[in-house]
């Protein structure tokens, strides 16, 4: 059975209670959701959202023992207000967002997320998304590809890699793309495969992940009841930076310049920070699950 990242830390952070209402915005295989439902026995409810229909089918099997306490819907977490209205929830007692690509998606070659297999360049979480990685790789101008690699992959050689990709077109498979990148760049930090940053960049661009996160955070805070908590697990600095800055801003009162004698912004703090620094997996978890090594958990509580 798949063990989700930072499982115990999530249960401790969200403090599931009987009768509570909880949201897992990226329910995936249902690992965290199972823990929340188990801890909120006998009548806690959970709304699980995911755009990946294959993950949802497996989550339904895993959470079947909880019956109607687990409501699983195929929808983006950015559609949170509408989903809450549909089920008649006014507020919730805890929200989890576990970002990034899942083990199920990475380990299914035909999904095109992994450079360790030879598969069509897809990288979509939602198979109904009209944009695939192969479309971006083979249609965008070289300058746009370089921008994607630099902004979303933090690739230092973005221009050289973009130039090589355009020269190698058509690039149709994960193996082809990985080969092109490997011919330009050396291994990344801590021995990462040279194509890691490029694959991350195209995946983020295809699924508009950073835009979705920025849209979701205010929605989540608005949905929280007083003293309810929001927990976000990220896997790279781009996501973590967005969460950190949002939590910091919304846990601060006045946002006026320090030298301004009187507040004119009218901003009031909505959150209380519970993790000034992100929580990271322990040694035992990173040994048993190497993919967890880059996970970072930040938690905030609604005032």
Long-range contacts (C-beta under 8 A, 24 or more apart in sequence): 1-31, 1-62, 2-29, 2-31, 2-103, 2-104, 3-31, 3-288, 3-289, 4-28, 4-29, 4-31, 4-32, 4-35, 4-98, 5-98, 5-233, 5-281, 5-285, 5-289, 5-291, 5-292, 5-295, 6-233, 6-279, 6-281, 6-285, 6-292, 6-295, 6-297, 7-31, 7-32, 7-35, 9-279, 9-297, 10-35, 10-36, 10-96, 10-231, 10-233, 10-297, 11-35, 11-36, 11-39, 13-229, 13-231, 13-274, 13-297, 13-299, 14-94, 14-96, 14-229, 14-231, 15-94, 15-229, 16-40, 16-44, 16-93, 16-94, 17-44, 17-93, 18-42, 18-43, 18-44, 19-43, 19-44, 20-44, 20-45, 20-93, 20-94, 21-45, 21-46, 21-47, 21-89, 21-91, 21-92, 21-93, 22-46, 22-47, 22-92, 22-93, 22-94, 22-95, 22-96, 23-47, 23-48, 23-49, 23-80, 23-92, 23-94, 23-95, 23-96, 23-220, 23-223, 24-48, 24-49, 24-96, 24-98, 25-49, 25-77, 25-80, 25-95, 25-96, 25-97, 25-98, 25-216, 25-220, 26-50, 26-77, 26-96, 26-97, 26-98, 26-99, 27-55, 27-56, 27-59, 27-72, 28-52, 28-55, 28-59, 28-98, 28-102, 28-104, 29-55, 29-58, 29-59, 29-62, 29-102, 29-103, 29-104, 30-58, 30-59, 30-60, 30-62, 30-63, 30-70, 31-62, 32-96, 32-98, 33-59, 33-62, 33-63, 33-70, 34-62, 34-63, 34-66, 36-94, 36-96, 37-63, 37-66, 37-69, 37-70, 43-69, 44-69, 45-69, 45-71, 46-70, 46-71, 47-71, 47-73, 47-83, 47-84, 47-87, 47-89, 47-92, 48-72, 48-73, 49-73, 49-74, 49-75, 49-76, 49-77, 49-79, 49-80, 49-83, 50-74, 50-75, 51-75, 51-76, 51-125, 51-126, 51-129, 52-102, 52-104, 52-105, 52-125, 52-126, 52-127, 53-127, 54-104, 54-108, 55-102, 55-104, 55-105, 58-104, 76-126, 76-212, 77-212, 77-216, 78-212, 78-215, 78-216, 78-219, 80-216, 80-219, 80-220, 80-223, 81-219, 81-222, 81-223, 84-223, 89-223, 91-223, 91-224, 91-225, 91-228, 92-223, 92-224, 92-225, 92-228, 93-224, 93-225, 93-228, 94-224, 94-228, 94-229, 94-230, 94-231, 95-220, 95-223, 95-224, 95-228, 95-229, 95-230, 95-231, 96-231, 96-232, 96-233, 97-213, 97-216, 97-220, 97-230, 97-231, 97-232, 97-233, 98-233, 99-209, 99-213, 99-232, 99-233, 99-234, 99-235, 99-239, 100-209, 100-234, 100-235, 100-236, 100-239, 101-125, 101-203, 103-291, 106-291, 109-174, 112-174, 113-174, 113-199, 113-203, 114-174, 114-199, 115-174, 115-175, 115-177, 115-178, 115-193, 115-195, 115-196, 115-199, 116-193, 117-174, 117-175, 118-173, 118-174, 118-175, 119-173, 119-174, 119-175, 120-172, 120-173, 120-174, 121-171, 121-172, 121-173, 121-174, 121-176, 121-177, 121-202, 123-199, 123-202, 123-203, 123-206, 123-207, 124-206, 124-207, 125-207, 126-207, 129-206, 129-207, 131-206, 132-206, 133-202, 133-203, 133-206, 134-171, 134-172, 136-202, 136-205, 136-206, 137-165, 137-169, 137-171, 137-177, 137-202, 138-169, 138-170, 138-171, 138-172, 142-166, 148-201, 148-202, 148-205, 149-197, 149-198, 149-201, 151-201, 152-200, 152-201, 152-202, 152-204, 152-205, 152-210, 152-238, 153-197, 153-198, 153-199, 153-200, 153-201, 153-202, 153-204, 154-197, 154-237, 154-238, 155-185, 155-197, 155-198, 155-201, 157-184, 157-185, 160-184, 160-185, 161-185, 161-198, 174-199, 200-236, 204-238, 209-239, 210-238, 210-239, 210-242, 213-239, 213-242, 213-243, 214-242, 214-246, 217-242, 217-243, 217-246, 221-250, 221-270, 221-271, 221-302, 224-302, 225-302, 226-302, 226-303, 227-301, 227-302, 228-301, 228-302, 229-274, 229-299, 229-300, 229-301, 229-302, 230-271, 230-299, 230-300, 230-301, 230-302, 231-297, 231-298, 231-299, 232-297, 232-298, 232-299, 233-295, 233-296, 233-297, 234-278, 234-295, 234-296, 234-298, 235-294, 235-295, 235-296, 236-294, 240-278, 240-296, 240-298, 243-298, 244-278, 244-298, 247-271, 247-273, 247-298, 247-300, 248-273, 250-300, 251-300, 269-303, 270-302, 270-303, 271-300, 271-301, 271-302, 271-303, 272-300, 272-301, 272-302, 272-303, 273-300, 274-299, 274-300, 274-301, 275-299, 275-300
